[in-house]
Amino acid sequence: MENIRSMTEALYADIPAEAVYHYTTFSGLMGIVESGSLWASDIRYMNDSAELNHMVTLTRAEVEERIALGHPNPRLLNQFLDWITRRVTNGHMLFSGSFRANGNLLSQWRGYSDLGKGVSIGFDPNHLLTCARKQGFMVGRCVYDPKRQRQLIHQIVDHVEDLAASACGVHGCQTDEIFADVFERVESDLLRIAAILKHPSFQEEAEWRIVSPIVTDFKDSSVHFREGTHMLVPYFKFSLVAPQQEKPKILHIFLGPTPNISPSMNSLSMYLAKNGVSPIRGITYCQIPYRQR
């Protein structure tokens, strides 16, 4: 049976074939250009952090089904469900940045950019992969298909059962500490899988994510904090500058809906030129009519 590490590696084996876009505000663009890095947020504090709980929901359904069918070790399953519910939302830190296959989606302009001052920044996938590998990040395509999601959770629970059976031996587990040890052995892979399982209703986004190594200590020097909408948000600086380069390599930029198309395009071009950044495919207006909210 495929183990959980092999599952993780397979999920993150896909490589984007075309440019991937990061939606942000003018302020976000300026931060990327001037620092050469993108802020990858702790996934528990991202706008769609509820997606982490999607794995919990799927796992609960799998556990309840197995118990209803007369599973011989319901204690193991219930403890795994309790553990994953706590650890996915309160365990080790995992940092992620979001990219979209489509750089010009109305839903994304509404969700990720301020009215009248948004951009989506296109990156060459090979450049992104080079930067990710240098920093120990993985690049993964989000999984939306319900059937595939259920299959993944089924395989995960199978793997946990096999690990527990091996750890407990022929006499069975005498203490719950053995279960806890088994769960901890799969935690890193579970978090990485949870990071790219998204509710099917978001399928239009066709999202790709950069996902960091697991960080176990929030006092780590790589962990920073920024002001979010309602709270402080931990983040990691993901460098977009490849070896032998001084500036982030930007493939293309879409300017989002704005009532001032010509002057906005002009000032954006001047800003990039002043900072030594020249998008390979230039800057394109999104052509979506501006609507005052």
C-alpha positions in Angstrom: 0.0 0.0 0.0 1.2 3.5 -0.8 2.5 5.3 2.3 1.7 8.8 3.2 5.1 10.2 2.2 4.7 8.8 -1.3 1.2 10.3 -1.4 2.5 13.7 -0.6 5.3 13.4 -3.2 2.8 12.4 -5.9 0.4 15.2 -5.0 3.3 17.8 -5.3 4.7 16.2 -8.5 2.6 18.3 -10.9 4.3 21.2 -12.5 2.5 24.2 -13.9 2.7 24.3 -17.7 1.9 28.0 -18.1 2.3 31.2 -16.2 0.8 31.3 -12.7 -0.6 34.6 -11.3 -0.5 36.1 -7.8 -3.4 38.6 -7.2 -2.5 41.5 -4.9 -2.9 45.2 -4.3 -0.5 48.0 -5.5 1.0 47.9 -2.0 1.6 44.1 -2.4 3.2 44.6 -5.8 5.5 47.3 -4.4 6.5 45.0 -1.6 7.4 42.2 -4.0 9.4 44.4 -6.4 11.3 46.3 -3.7 12.0 43.3 -1.3 12.3 40.6 -4.0 10.0 38.4 -1.9 6.4 37.4 -1.4 4.9 37.0 2.0 3.8 33.4 2.5 1.3 33.4 5.4 0.7 30.8 8.0 -2.0 28.8 6.3 -4.2 28.9 9.4 -4.4 32.7 9.1 -5.0 33.0 5.3 -8.3 34.4 3.9 -9.5 30.9 3.1 -8.0 29.2 6.2 -11.3 27.3 6.7 -10.0 25.1 3.9 -7.7 23.4 6.4 -10.8 22.2 8.1 -11.9 20.6 4.9 -9.6 17.7 5.7 -11.1 17.4 9.1 -14.6 17.2 7.6 -13.5 14.5 5.1 -11.7 12.5 7.9 -14.8 12.6 10.1 -16.9 11.2 7.3 -14.4 8.4 6.7 -14.1 7.6 10.4 -17.9 7.5 11.0 -18.4 5.3 8.0 -15.7 2.8 9.2 -17.2 2.7 12.7 -20.7 2.2 11.4 -19.5 -0.8 9.3 -18.2 -2.4 12.5 -14.5 -1.4 12.6 -12.6 -3.5 15.1 -10.7 -0.6 16.6 -13.0 2.4 17.0 -10.8 3.8 19.7 -7.9 4.3 17.3 -10.2 6.0 14.7 -11.8 8.3 17.3 -8.5 9.3 18.7 -7.1 10.0 15.3 -10.1 12.2 14.5 -9.7 14.1 17.8 -6.0 14.5 17.2 -6.2 15.7 13.6 -9.0 18.2 14.6 -6.6 19.8 17.1 -3.3 19.6 15.1 -4.5 20.8 11.8 -5.6 24.1 13.4 -3.3 24.4 16.4 -0.2 22.3 15.5 3.0 23.1 13.6 3.2 26.1 11.4 3.0 25.8 7.6 3.4 28.8 5.3 1.8 29.1 1.9 1.4 31.6 -1.0 -1.4 31.4 -3.6 -1.2 31.5 -7.4 -3.9 31.1 -10.0 -3.7 29.6 -13.5 -5.9 32.4 -14.8 -4.6 35.9 -14.2 -7.9 37.7 -15.1 -10.8 36.3 -13.1 -13.5 38.7 -11.8 -14.0 36.7 -8.6 -10.3 37.0 -7.8 -10.2 40.8 -8.5 -13.0 41.1 -6.0 -11.5 38.8 -3.4 -7.8 39.7 -3.4 -7.3 43.3 -4.6 -8.6 46.6 -3.3 -11.1 48.3 -5.5 -9.5 50.2 -8.4 -5.9 49.3 -7.4 -5.3 45.6 -8.0 -2.8 43.7 -10.1 -2.2 40.0 -10.8 1.5 39.2 -11.3 2.4 36.4 -13.6 5.5 34.3 -13.0 7.2 31.7 -15.1 6.6 28.3 -13.6 10.2 27.2 -14.0 11.4 30.3 -12.2 8.9 29.7 -9.4 10.0 26.1 -9.0 13.7 27.1 -8.9 13.0 29.6 -6.1 10.8 27.1 -4.2 13.4 24.3 -4.3 16.1 26.6 -3.2 14.1 27.4 0.0 12.8 23.9 0.7 9.2 24.8 -0.5 7.0 22.5 -2.5 4.7 23.6 -5.3 1.4 21.9 -5.5 -1.8 22.1 -7.5 -5.0 22.2 -5.3 -7.2 19.2 -5.4 -11.0 19.9 -5.8 -12.4 16.7 -7.1 -14.6 15.1 -4.3 -13.9 11.6 -5.4 -10.2 12.0 -5.4 -10.3 13.8 -2.0 -12.3 10.9 -0.5 -9.8 8.4 -2.0 -6.8 10.3 -0.5 -8.5 10.4 3.0 -9.3 6.7 2.7 -5.6 5.9 1.9 -4.4 8.1 4.8 -6.6 6.3 7.4 -5.5 3.0 6.0 -1.9 4.0 6.5 -2.5 5.2 10.0 -4.2 1.9 10.8 -1.2 0.0 9.4 1.3 2.1 11.4 -0.8 1.5 14.6 -1.0 -2.2 14.0 2.8 -2.4 13.5 3.5 -0.3 16.6 1.1 -2.2 18.8 2.1 -5.7 17.8 0.1 -8.9 18.3 -1.1 -7.9 21.9 -2.6 -4.6 20.9 -1.9 -1.2 22.2 -1.9 -1.0 26.0 -1.5 2.8 26.2 -2.8 5.7 24.2 0.7 7.2 24.0 1.5 4.7 21.3 -1.4 6.1 19.2 -0.1 9.6 19.7 3.4 8.6 18.6 1.9 7.1 15.4 -0.1 10.3 14.7 3.0 12.5 15.1 4.9 10.4 12.6 2.4 11.5 9.9 1.8 15.1 10.9 4.1 16.8 8.5 2.7 15.0 5.5 -0.9 15.5 6.7 -0.5 19.2 6.9 1.0 19.4 3.4 -1.9 17.4 2.0 -4.4 19.5 4.0 -2.9 22.6 2.4 -4.0 21.7 -1.1 -7.3 20.0 -0.4 -9.9 22.7 -1.3 -13.7 22.6 -1.3 -15.0 21.8 -4.8 -16.9 25.2 -4.9 -13.6 26.9 -5.4 -12.6 24.9 -8.5 -12.8 28.0 -10.8 -9.7 29.3 -9.1 -7.5 26.5 -10.4 -5.1 27.4 -7.6 -1.5 26.4 -7.2 0.3 26.9 -3.8 3.8 27.2 -2.6 4.1 25.3 0.7 6.9 25.7 3.2 8.7 23.1 5.3 7.0 22.5 8.7 8.1 25.1 11.3 7.8 23.8 14.8 8.8 27.0 16.7 7.1 30.3 16.2 10.2 32.0 17.7 12.2 30.9 14.6 14.0 33.8 13.0 12.3 33.1 9.7 8.8 33.8 11.2 7.6 37.4 11.0 4.3 39.0 11.8 2.1 41.5 9.9 -1.2 43.2 10.6 -4.1 41.4 9.1 -7.8 42.3 8.8 -8.7 41.2 12.2 -5.4 39.9 13.8 -1.7 39.6 13.6 -0.7 37.1 10.9 2.6 35.1 10.9 4.4 35.0 7.6 7.5 33.8 5.9 9.5 35.8 3.3 9.6 33.7 0.1 12.3 35.0 -2.1 11.4 35.4 -5.8 14.9 36.2 -6.8 16.7 33.3 -8.5 20.5 32.7 -8.3 22.6 35.3 -10.2 19.6 37.7 -10.3 19.0 40.9 -8.4 15.3 41.5 -9.1 12.3 39.2 -9.2 11.7 37.8 -12.6 8.1 38.8 -13.6 6.6 37.3 -16.8 3.5 39.4 -17.1 1.2 41.8 -15.2 -2.6 42.3 -15.5 -3.9 45.6 -14.2 -7.2 45.1 -12.5 -10.5 47.1 -13.0 -10.0 50.8 -12.5 -11.8 54.0 -13.5 -8.4 55.6 -14.5 -7.0 53.1 -17.1 -4.5 55.2 -19.0 -2.9 57.1 -16.1 -2.8 53.9 -14.0 -1.1 51.9 -16.8 1.4 54.8 -17.2 2.3 55.1 -13.5 2.6 51.3 -13.2 5.0 51.2 -16.1 7.1 54.1 -14.7 7.3 52.5 -11.3 8.5 49.1 -12.7 11.0 50.8 -15.0 12.4 52.9 -12.1 12.9 49.7 -10.1 14.6 47.8 -12.9 11.8 45.4 -13.4 10.6 44.7 -17.0 7.8 42.1 -17.4 8.7 39.9 -20.3 5.2 40.0 -21.8 4.4 43.5 -20.7 1.4 44.9 -18.8 -2.2 44.2 -20.0 -5.4 45.9 -18.8 -7.9 43.3 -17.7 -10.7 44.8 -19.9 -13.3 44.1 -17.1 -15.6 47.2 -16.6 -15.0 49.0 -13.3 -17.9 48.9 -11.0 -18.1 51.0 -7.8 -19.1 48.7 -4.9 
